[in-house]
Amino acid sequence: MKAVIYARYSSDNQREESIEGQLRECKEFADKNDITILGEYIDRALSAKTDNRPNFQKIIKDSYRKVFDTIIVWKIDRFARNRYDSAYYKNILKKNGVKVVSAKEHISEGAEGIILESMLEGYAEYYSVELAEKINRGLTENALKGKFNGGSVPFGYILTKEKSFIIDEEAAPIVLEVFTRYADGEMMKDIVKDLNLRGVKSRKGNNITFNIIHHMLKNRRYLGEYQFRDIVHPHSFPAIVSEDLFNRVQKIMEKNQKAPARHKAEDDYILTTKLKCGKCGTFMAGEAGTSKTGNVYHYYKCGNAKRKKGCDKKAVKKDWIEDLVVNYTMKVIMDDDLIEAIADSILNLLSQENTKIPQLQAKLKEIDGYINNILDAIQQGLFNASAKKRLDELEQTKAEIETAIFSEQLQKPEITKDHILCYIERFRHINIKDLESRKRLIDSFVNCIYLYDDKIVIAFNYKDGTKSVSFEELEVQLSSDLECPPQP
């Protein structure tokens, strides 16, 4: 029998050391029952009442490969505390020829064993539900008393030993300052810049960011209000800002949200860290600008040109350059011969990354040759005690090599050329107007881009993948004038 061990511990009264205990007892069980262990799957600090456990899902997926036939768990509740999940996944494993066995609970294979297993699973599920109810009762009581129930402590407060919020005398004035400055019309980015120049740090010791200030201005805890699920507890602890000031800030934020965006998320510029200036080699960053008519334009601009450090490369429209790169990339992945070559290159790279399996397979082939020679000798009547001893040694070595190969395969699943071609094929059918699809396409295939006044050079992520194309070839004309109409 070939098996793998599944071990898990949750956060309820268990520690990291419990994993080592589970593994030790599972290995002892395997030794007693002549079971070969191929590998271990471990989920740390994850509850069994949910099947959303990374290595639990991996062990189910790996069962389809028919490498192992048994999963050893310390106790049944390590596998699942939910009867539905347990039955569902055990049915999948059964179809794949895999069974789950408990190292500590000796369950027979007959009808009575099925009943006992069901009872153990039911008890585990009951324990999980009961524990959840107890925890929820405690958290609810804390919330009704205005006590901390976990999560992050807002900047401006500190916690007492009794889990109550009190004002941080150093940080609270900064919170009040931020609310007041924003209510007086100052922009968030200017507040962020000023706080960082003054050396103000977040609770984790990092620089103040736009998101920190935005979250701060929306946080009702600064009114002394504590919320847990559907429980809202006003005046639970001292307020830092008044209700009037907080409401004024909310109205301004709502008004600014409806106005044309001044702040454009960096993620929306899909060529960030990819696009470089062809004149000086500096990265071109995304920016936004407003024309005299009030229209907002988005574009990429050379870092040196922006800082006036000797480069005169003009800015280019965001949508135009991004559409150009996306469309040209789509043209590349529509080339069947090229995709075949890329798939072959990736397979070659994968084979170079793992040299252990080919070495083991070569050794296995060599051992098989020795075994066949001895078997041929036996068939010819040349059998003796030495040949028997040598044959046993070779069979033992063969079993060890096969186990090593299985272990390697578990650690690194086999990827075929069909897998690679299927993955690339999916990109041929994406919606190139969808932001996330455009980002995945560029991140997967484009290494970097050099933008000149008359041409564009795109380096793709494959051998000899650098393409230089003039704008004349692309039947477009480059324009950097933000007031001009969009490029065709």
C-alpha positions in Angstrom: 0.0 0.0 0.0 1.2 3.5 -0.8 -0.2 6.3 1.4 0.1 10.0 2.2 -0.5 11.6 5.6 -3.0 14.4 6.1 -2.5 16.5 9.3 -4.3 19.6 10.5 -4.7 21.7 13.5 -7.1 24.6 14.1 -6.7 27.5 16.4 -8.9 26.1 19.1 -6.6 25.1 22.0 -4.0 23.6 19.6 -0.5 24.5 18.8 2.1 23.9 16.0 3.5 21.0 18.0 0.3 19.0 17.6 1.2 18.6 13.9 4.4 16.8 14.9 2.5 14.5 17.2 0.0 13.6 14.5 2.7 12.9 11.9 4.6 10.7 14.4 1.6 8.5 15.2 0.5 8.3 11.6 4.0 7.1 10.6 4.0 4.5 13.5 0.6 3.3 12.2 2.1 3.0 8.7 5.1 1.0 9.9 3.0 -1.4 11.8 0.8 -2.1 8.8 3.6 -2.2 6.1 2.4 1.0 4.4 4.8 3.1 2.4 4.5 6.8 3.0 4.9 8.9 -0.1 4.4 12.4 1.3 2.6 14.7 3.8 -0.2 17.3 3.4 -0.4 19.8 6.2 -2.9 22.6 6.9 -1.9 24.8 9.8 -4.4 26.9 11.9 -7.3 25.9 9.6 -10.7 24.5 10.9 -12.1 21.3 9.5 -15.6 22.6 9.5 -14.8 24.1 6.1 -13.4 22.4 3.1 -11.6 25.6 2.1 -8.2 24.3 3.1 -5.3 24.5 0.5 -3.6 21.2 1.2 -6.9 19.4 1.8 -8.0 20.4 -1.7 -4.6 19.5 -3.1 -4.8 16.0 -1.7 -8.3 15.5 -3.3 -6.9 16.8 -6.6 -3.8 14.6 -6.4 -6.0 11.5 -5.8 -7.0 11.6 -9.4 -3.4 10.8 -10.4 -3.7 7.4 -8.8 -0.3 7.7 -7.2 -1.4 6.7 -3.7 -4.3 4.5 -2.5 -4.6 5.5 1.2 -4.8 8.7 3.2 -3.8 8.3 6.8 -5.2 10.8 9.4 -4.6 10.9 13.1 -8.3 10.9 13.8 -11.4 11.2 11.6 -12.1 14.8 12.8 -8.7 15.8 11.2 -10.4 15.1 7.8 -13.7 16.8 8.3 -16.2 17.9 11.0 -19.1 18.1 8.6 -20.9 14.9 7.5 -21.8 16.3 4.1 -18.2 17.3 3.3 -16.9 14.0 4.7 -19.3 11.9 2.6 -18.8 14.0 -0.5 -15.0 13.9 -0.5 -14.8 10.3 0.6 -17.0 9.4 -2.4 -14.6 11.2 -4.7 -11.6 9.4 -3.1 -13.4 6.0 -3.4 -13.9 6.5 -7.2 -10.2 7.2 -7.4 -9.3 4.1 -5.5 -8.3 5.9 -2.3 -9.6 5.3 1.2 -9.2 7.3 4.4 -7.9 5.5 7.5 -7.5 6.7 11.1 -4.3 5.9 12.9 -6.0 6.1 16.4 -9.5 5.0 15.8 -9.7 1.3 14.7 -12.7 1.1 12.5 -13.6 -2.2 10.9 -14.4 -2.5 7.2 -17.9 -4.1 7.7 -21.3 -2.5 8.3 -20.6 -1.8 12.0 -17.4 0.1 10.9 -19.5 2.3 8.7 -21.9 3.1 11.6 -18.9 3.8 14.0 -17.3 6.1 11.4 -20.6 7.9 11.0 -20.9 8.3 14.8 -17.3 9.7 15.0 -18.0 12.2 12.2 -21.3 13.2 13.8 -19.5 13.8 17.1 -16.8 15.9 15.4 -19.5 18.0 13.7 -21.4 18.5 16.9 -18.2 19.5 18.7 -17.4 22.1 15.9 -21.0 23.6 16.1 -21.0 23.7 19.9 -17.6 25.3 19.9 -18.7 27.9 17.4 -21.7 28.8 19.4 -19.6 29.2 22.6 -17.2 31.5 20.7 -20.0 33.6 19.2 -21.7 34.0 22.6 -18.4 35.3 24.0 -17.8 37.7 21.1 -21.4 39.0 21.4 -21.0 39.7 25.1 -17.8 41.5 24.4 -19.5 43.7 21.7 -22.4 44.5 24.0 -19.8 45.8 26.6 -17.9 47.7 23.9 -14.8 45.5 24.2 -12.4 44.6 21.4 -13.2 41.4 19.4 -10.1 41.2 17.2 -9.0 42.9 14.0 -6.9 46.0 13.7 -6.8 48.8 16.4 -7.6 52.2 14.7 -4.7 54.7 14.6 -5.3 57.1 17.5 -6.4 54.4 20.0 -4.6 51.8 22.2 -6.0 48.8 24.0 -6.1 48.2 27.8 -5.5 44.8 29.3 -9.3 44.5 29.6 -9.6 44.9 25.8 -11.1 48.4 26.0 -10.2 51.3 23.7 -8.5 54.4 25.2 -7.2 57.4 23.4 -3.5 57.5 22.3 -2.5 60.9 23.4 0.2 61.2 20.7 -1.7 59.8 17.7 -5.2 61.1 18.4 -4.4 64.8 17.7 -3.1 63.7 14.2 -6.5 62.0 13.5 -8.3 65.1 14.5 -6.0 67.2 12.3 -6.7 65.0 9.3 -10.4 65.3 9.7 -10.2 69.1 10.2 -7.9 69.7 7.2 -10.1 67.6 4.9 -13.3 69.3 6.1 -11.6 72.6 5.3 -11.1 71.6 1.7 -7.5 70.2 1.6 -7.0 67.2 -0.7 -6.1 63.8 0.7 -2.9 63.5 -1.4 -1.6 66.8 0.1 -2.4 65.6 3.6 -0.6 62.3 3.0 2.5 64.2 1.6 2.7 66.5 4.6 2.3 63.8 7.2 5.1 61.8 5.5 7.4 64.9 5.4 6.8 65.2 9.1 7.8 61.6 9.7 4.4 60.4 10.9 4.1 56.6 10.7 1.2 54.2 10.7 0.6 51.7 13.6 2.9 49.2 11.8 5.7 51.8 11.4 5.1 52.3 7.7 4.6 55.6 5.7 1.1 57.1 5.6 -0.7 56.2 2.4 -3.7 57.5 0.5 -5.7 54.3 1.5 -4.9 54.8 5.2 -6.2 58.4 5.2 -9.3 57.3 3.1 -10.1 54.5 5.6 -9.5 56.8 8.5 -12.0 59.4 7.3 -14.7 56.7 6.8 -14.1 55.0 10.2 -17.1 55.5 12.6 -15.0 54.3 15.5 -13.6 57.8 15.8 -17.1 58.8 17.0 -16.7 56.2 19.8 -19.0 53.8 18.0 -18.3 50.1 18.1 -19.9 47.6 15.7 -19.8 43.8 15.7 -22.0 42.1 13.1 -25.5 43.5 13.7 -24.7 45.0 17.1 -24.0 48.8 17.0 -22.8 50.2 20.4 -22.6 54.0 20.4 -20.4 55.8 22.9 -18.5 52.6 23.8 -15.2 54.5 24.3 -14.0 58.2 24.0 -14.6 59.9 20.7 -11.7 61.6 18.9 -13.9 63.7 16.4 -17.2 65.3 16.9 -20.3 64.0 15.1 -20.7 67.3 13.3 -17.1 67.2 11.9 -17.5 63.5 10.9 -20.7 64.2 9.0 -19.2 67.2 7.2 -16.3 65.0 6.1 -18.7 62.3 4.8 -20.6 64.9 2.7 -17.4 66.2 1.1 -16.2 62.6 0.4 -19.5 61.7 -1.2 -19.4 64.9 -3.3 -15.8 64.2 -4.5 -16.7 60.6 -5.4 -19.2 61.9 -7.9 -16.8 64.5 -9.3 -14.3 63.5 -12.1 -11.6 61.4 -10.6 -8.5 63.3 -9.5 -6.9 60.1 -8.3 -6.4 57.3 -10.8 -5.5 53.9 -9.4 -2.1 52.7 -10.6 -3.5 49.3 -11.4 -5.6 50.8 -14.2 -2.4 51.6 -16.1 -1.7 48.2 -17.4 1.7 49.1 -18.9 3.1 50.3 -15.6 6.7 48.8 -15.0 6.5 47.6 -18.7 6.6 50.8 -20.7 10.0 52.6 -21.1 11.0 55.7 -22.9 12.9 54.9 -26.1 15.0 58.1 -25.8 16.4 57.7 -22.3 15.3 54.2 -21.1 13.4 55.6 -18.1 10.0 54.1 -17.1 7.0 55.9 -18.4 4.4 56.3 -15.5 0.7 56.8 -15.7 -0.7 60.3 -15.0 -3.9 62.2 -15.3 -4.5 65.8 -16.5 -7.4 68.2 -16.9 -7.8 70.3 -20.0 -9.1 73.9 -20.1 -12.6 72.6 -21.0 -12.6 70.4 -17.8 -12.1 67.1 -19.5 -9.8 64.6 -17.7 -7.2 62.9 -19.8 -5.0 59.9 -18.9 -1.5 59.4 -20.4 2.0 57.9 -19.9 4.9 60.2 -19.4 8.7 59.6 -19.2 10.0 60.0 -15.7 13.0 62.1 -16.8 10.8 64.3 -18.9 8.4 64.9 -16.0 11.3 65.8 -13.7 12.9 67.9 -16.5 16.2 65.9 -16.5 17.2 66.2 -20.1 14.6 64.1 -21.9 12.1 65.7 -24.3 9.9 62.6 -24.9 6.3 63.8 -25.1 3.5 62.1 -23.2 1.3 59.6 -25.0 -2.4 58.8 -24.5 -3.1 55.9 -22.2 -5.9 54.3 -24.2 -4.0 54.6 -27.5 -0.7 53.0 -26.4 -2.5 50.3 -24.4 -4.8 49.3 -27.2 -1.8 49.2 -29.6 0.1 46.8 -27.3 -2.9 44.7 -26.5 -3.9 44.3 -30.2 -0.4 43.5 -31.3 -0.1 40.9 -28.5 -3.3 39.3 -29.6 -1.9 39.1 -33.1 1.1 37.3 -31.8 -0.8 34.6 -29.9 -3.0 33.9 -32.9 0.1 32.5 -34.7 -0.2 28.7 -34.3 3.4 28.0 -35.2 4.7 30.5 -32.7 2.6 29.1 -29.9 3.8 25.6 -30.7 7.4 26.9 -30.4 6.6 28.7 -27.1 5.1 25.5 -25.7 8.2 23.5 -26.7 10.4 26.1 -25.0 8.4 25.9 -21.8 8.5 22.1 -21.7 12.3 22.3 -22.2 12.6 24.7 -19.3 10.5 22.5 -17.1 12.6 19.5 -17.8 15.7 21.5 -16.9 14.2 22.7 -13.7 13.7 19.1 -12.3 16.6 16.9 -13.2 15.9 14.5 -10.3 13.0 12.6 -11.9 14.9 11.8 -15.2 17.9 10.7 -13.1 15.6 8.4 -11.0 13.9 7.1 -14.1 17.3 6.3 -15.7 18.4 4.5 -12.5 15.1 2.5 -12.4 15.6 1.4 -16.0 19.1 0.3 -15.1 17.8 -1.7 -12.1 15.1 -3.3 -14.3 17.9 -4.4 -16.7 19.8 -6.1 -13.8 16.6 -7.8 -12.6 15.8 -9.1 -16.1 19.3 -10.5 -16.5 19.0 -12.5 -13.3 15.5 -13.7 -14.3 17.0 -14.9 -17.6 19.7 -16.7 -15.7 17.1 -18.4 -13.5 15.1 -19.5 -16.6 18.4 -21.1 -17.9 18.8 -23.1 -14.6 21.5 -20.9 -13.1 19.7 -20.2 -9.8 21.6 -20.2 -6.6 21.6 -18.5 -3.1 23.7 -15.6 -4.3 21.4 -14.9 -7.2 18.4 -15.0 -4.9 20.0 -12.5 -2.5 21.0 -10.2 -5.3 17.5 -10.3 -6.8 16.0 -9.4 -3.4 18.4 -6.5 -3.1 17.5 -5.2 -6.5 13.8 -5.5 -5.9 14.2 -3.5 -2.7 16.2 -0.8 -4.5 13.6 -0.7 -7.2 10.8 -0.2 -4.7 12.8 2.7 -3.1 13.4 4.4 -6.4 9.7 4.0 -7.4 8.7 5.6 -4.0 11.2 8.5 -4.6 9.7 9.1 -8.1 6.2 9.1 -6.7 7.2 11.6 -4.1 8.8 13.9 -6.7 5.7 13.7 -8.8 3.6 14.7 -5.9 5.8 17.7 -5.2 5.8 18.8 -8.8 2.7 17.8 -10.9 3.5 16.8 -14.5 2.7 19.5 -17.1 2.3 18.4 -20.7 2.4 20.3 -23.9 -1.4 20.0 -24.2 -1.7 21.8 -20.8 0.4 24.7 -22.0 -1.4 25.0 -25.4 -4.8 24.9 -23.6 -3.6 27.7 -21.2 -2.5 29.9 -24.1 -5.6 29.1 -26.2 -7.8 30.6 -23.5 -6.2 34.0 -24.2 -7.4 33.9 -27.7 -11.0 34.2 -26.5 -10.7 36.9 -23.9 -12.6 40.1 -24.0 -9.9 42.7 -24.8 -12.1 45.5 -23.5 -12.1 43.9 -20.0 -9.5 45.5 -17.7 -8.5 42.3 -15.8 -8.3 40.3 -19.1 -6.0 43.0 -20.6 -3.8 43.0 -17.5 -3.5 39.1 -17.5 -2.6 39.2 -21.2 0.2 41.8 -20.8 1.6 40.3 -17.6 1.7 36.8 -19.2 3.3 37.6 -22.6 5.0 41.1 -22.5 8.3 41.6 -20.9 9.0 45.3 -21.6 8.2 47.9 -24.2 10.4 50.7 -25.6 8.4 53.6 -27.1 10.1 55.9 -29.7 8.7 58.8 -31.7 8.4 56.6 -34.9 8.3 53.0 -33.7 7.6 50.7 -30.8 9.8 47.8 -29.7 8.0 45.0 -27.7 10.0 42.3 -26.0 7.8 39.2 -25.5 8.3 36.5 -22.9 9.8 33.9 -25.2 13.1 33.3 -27.1 13.7 35.7 -29.9 10.5 37.5 -28.9 11.6 41.1 -29.5 9.6 42.8 -32.2 10.3 46.3 -33.6 7.3 47.8 -35.5 7.1 51.3 -37.0 3.9 53.3 -36.5 3.7 53.5 -40.3 3.5 49.7 -40.5 0.7 49.8 -37.9 -1.1 52.4 -40.0 -1.3 54.8 -37.1 0.3 58.2 -36.4 1.7 59.0 -33.0 0.4 62.1 -31.3 1.2 63.4 -27.8 -1.1 66.4 -27.8 -3.7 65.8 -25.1 -6.2 68.1 -26.7 -6.3 66.2 -30.0 -8.9 63.6 -30.9 -8.2 59.9 -30.1 -6.0 57.9 -32.4 -7.8 55.6 -34.8 
